[in-house]
Amino acid sequence: MDRKKELKQLYKETPVEAGIYQIKNTKNQKSFIASTKNLKTLNGVKFMLDMDGHKNKQLQKEWIEFGKDAFEIEVLEVLKKKETGYFNEKEELRKLEEKWFDQIQPYGENGYHTKK
């Protein structure tokens, strides 16, 4: 098997992990926090920002203004799935996201979110 096929197979076999991530502006310390059912999609988030297509307009504006090198994207927490019994991934992800919102407070001058 050639290297390209090996890498493709490895990618397919890597388990899909859900979790919470943060995009942080290192120039003004503002944060954007979000959840995803697939942390592998973070490259897609960067691509959307590079292509001026992110849903958060304030984050998008500053991404263009400061440049992508002014931002760090990091996984804050991976969702731990229960092995047995009922597990509502969407609900557990929402709770985890809420925890990080409470901890970081990414509102107003600290972030790209508006308080609900």
C-alpha positions in Angstrom: 0.0 0.0 0.0 1.4 3.4 -0.9 1.8 6.2 1.7 -1.2 8.2 0.5 -3.5 5.2 0.8 -2.1 4.4 4.3 -2.7 8.0 5.5 -6.2 7.9 4.0 -7.0 4.6 5.8 -5.5 5.9 9.1 -7.7 9.0 8.8 -10.8 6.9 8.3 -9.9 4.6 11.2 -9.3 7.5 13.7 -12.3 7.7 16.0 -14.5 10.8 15.6 -14.3 12.9 18.8 -16.7 15.6 19.8 -15.5 18.5 22.0 -15.2 22.2 22.7 -12.7 24.4 21.0 -11.5 28.0 21.3 -10.3 30.5 18.7 -8.3 33.1 20.6 -7.1 36.4 19.2 -3.5 36.8 20.7 -3.5 40.5 20.0 -6.5 41.5 22.1 -7.2 38.2 24.0 -10.8 37.9 22.8 -12.1 34.4 22.6 -14.7 32.5 20.5 -15.9 29.2 21.9 -17.8 26.6 20.1 -18.6 22.9 20.1 -18.4 20.3 17.4 -19.4 16.7 17.0 -16.2 16.1 15.0 -12.9 17.9 16.1 -11.4 16.9 12.8 -13.5 19.7 11.2 -11.3 22.4 12.8 -9.4 22.7 9.5 -12.7 23.5 7.9 -13.3 26.3 10.5 -10.0 27.8 9.5 -10.8 27.5 5.9 -14.2 29.3 6.4 -12.4 32.1 8.2 -9.8 32.3 5.4 -12.6 32.5 2.8 -14.5 35.2 4.7 -17.4 32.8 5.4 -17.6 32.4 9.2 -21.0 32.9 10.8 -19.6 35.1 13.6 -19.1 38.4 11.8 -17.1 40.1 14.6 -14.6 37.2 14.7 -14.5 37.2 10.9 -13.8 40.9 10.7 -10.9 40.7 13.2 -9.5 37.6 11.4 -9.2 39.7 8.3 -8.0 42.8 10.2 -5.3 41.1 12.3 -4.5 38.1 10.0 -4.7 34.4 10.7 -1.3 34.4 12.5 -2.8 36.5 15.3 -5.2 33.6 16.2 -4.7 30.3 18.0 -7.2 27.5 17.7 -7.1 25.0 20.6 -9.3 22.1 21.8 -10.4 22.9 25.3 -12.0 19.5 26.1 -12.9 16.3 24.4 -16.3 14.9 25.2 -16.0 11.6 27.1 -18.6 9.2 25.8 -20.3 6.7 28.1 -19.6 3.1 27.1 -22.9 1.7 28.3 -26.4 3.0 28.8 -28.1 6.0 27.2 -25.9 8.8 26.0 -27.2 12.0 24.4 -24.1 13.4 22.7 -25.9 16.7 21.7 -27.0 17.4 25.3 -23.7 16.5 26.9 -21.9 18.7 24.4 -24.2 21.6 25.2 -23.4 21.1 28.9 -19.7 21.0 28.3 -19.9 24.2 26.1 -21.9 25.9 28.9 -19.2 25.0 31.4 -16.5 26.6 29.2 -18.6 29.7 28.6 -19.0 30.1 32.4 -15.3 29.7 32.9 -13.9 31.9 30.1 -16.8 34.5 29.8 -16.2 35.3 26.1 -18.5 38.3 26.0 -18.1 41.9 25.2 -14.4 43.0 25.5 -13.4 39.4 26.4 -14.9 37.7 23.3 -17.0 37.4 20.2 -20.2 36.3 21.9 -23.2 38.2 23.2 -24.7 37.2 26.5 -28.1 35.4 26.1 
